Structures are given as structure tokens and as C-alpha cells.
């Protein structure tokens, strides 16, 4: 498998020929870490997953690995629209259920309740679950506006006191959901979400960030070249000691 490797700050950047190779190799590396952790028979591996088409090849690669003991994995997701039930076709929880959790004998999944009557209480409930034990792996992407989870530039806080919070979504984030085919038009995209915060994601022991496709090329360039600051939320990845950014030729087009 042809791969170009470089390091930007502390961030390992791997560029592959295509998104299939990207997803396969990212899944291989993540699976190797899971399997190594599970050599301890008492270990429950705690993981956070992103919900987006950019993650599909990676999630398929994880499913295909017969060495992972899914019964000893405890899963979280990064964000959820406010007002959508977990069963809604465009719910992020539903995406992960359809693309991963229903395909493997997962031990435990914690879903964010986007229909909670008290969104703040739901944020606190989810934060308490995150605090129970360290997060081993965060499997994520980067948005077209450089958001991570739903930490858009106008709400991202590198020193956020919360692990989960209610946010309003900027127009570029909402348009991306239309571009990705998740909603037919902008008016159908919810305006608010519950998201894990930047510190919640950065607290993961290892970060695997899968970012394929031409629509992410400018975001990738900005992530790697801009000053590390909350106006470029994904730039914080360059400060994490165990983070890998997985690109394909299309998403890396502006940095080659």
C-alpha cells in the first residue's frame, strides 16, 4: 500500500492513493491498538466514533477484523442533532447503529438523546459517562469548516469547562450535511446539536482522524498550516501526542 508520511507539529499525517486504502489502513492500525489493549482480559476498551460518510470505509474495515472482541468495547458517539430521535434516518446514532453497531456484537453503546426535554441535563448525563474511565480511542473526521464533532469555529473552545454542550450549527456545517446527501435541502437540517467538546475529544489516549475526498482539501490545508487556534478547531490535532490524520490524494491535494 503506497503511503506518504509526514509529521506536522505532533500530528502524524498519512496520505494514501484513495479513500479505500485510507479506510483500510486506518482500520488496521486502530484494530491493532484495540487488540493490544484487549490482551488484558479485564480491559474494556472505550471508544468514541464519528458519524459521517467519510468514516464508512474505516468502519467497514473494523467490522472485518475477526480479532477484535467487540463484547469488550464500550462505545460513544460525538454529537447528535437536537430534536431527532435516535431512530430517525439522519440521526448520528442511527448512522452508527446501521454502519457498525448492528453488524458486531458490541458490548455497550451510549447514545446521546437528541430528544431530551432538558438538553443541559442530557449533556451532564453524557459527560458523567465519559468521566467514568479514560477514553482509549477517538475515531473522528474533520468538517469542511474545520470543525471536530460539532465544535464549529464560532463555538469551539480549547479550554472548554464542559465535556458535552448544546451548540448552534453554523451555515457551512449545515450545508455540508446537504452536500453529503444526508438532507435534501438546508431547511431540513437541524439548527442545534449536542456535541462533545474539544477537551473531551483531546482527552482520548489515541486519535484516528479519517478525512477523504476533494471537499475536505481546503479544510486539511488550513488544519495543517494555520495557527493553532479555536477559529480552526481541527488545528488542535497538531498538539496531541498520539494522533494520526489519514488523507487520500484528493483531500491532500492542497498540501502536496
Secondary structure, 3 states (H helix, E strand, C coil): CCEEEEEECCEEEEEECCHHHHHHHHHHHHHHHHHHHCCCCCCCEEEEECCCHHHHHHHHHHHCCCCCCHHHEEEEECEEECCCCCCCCCCHHHHHHHHCHHHCCCCEEECCCCCCCCHHHHHHHHHHHHHCCCCCEEEECCCCCCCECCECCCCCCCCCCCCEEEEECCHHHHHHHHHCCCCCCHHHCCCEEEEECHHHHHCCCEEEEEECCHHHHHHHHHHHHCCCCHHHHHHHHHHCCCEEEEEECCCCCCCC
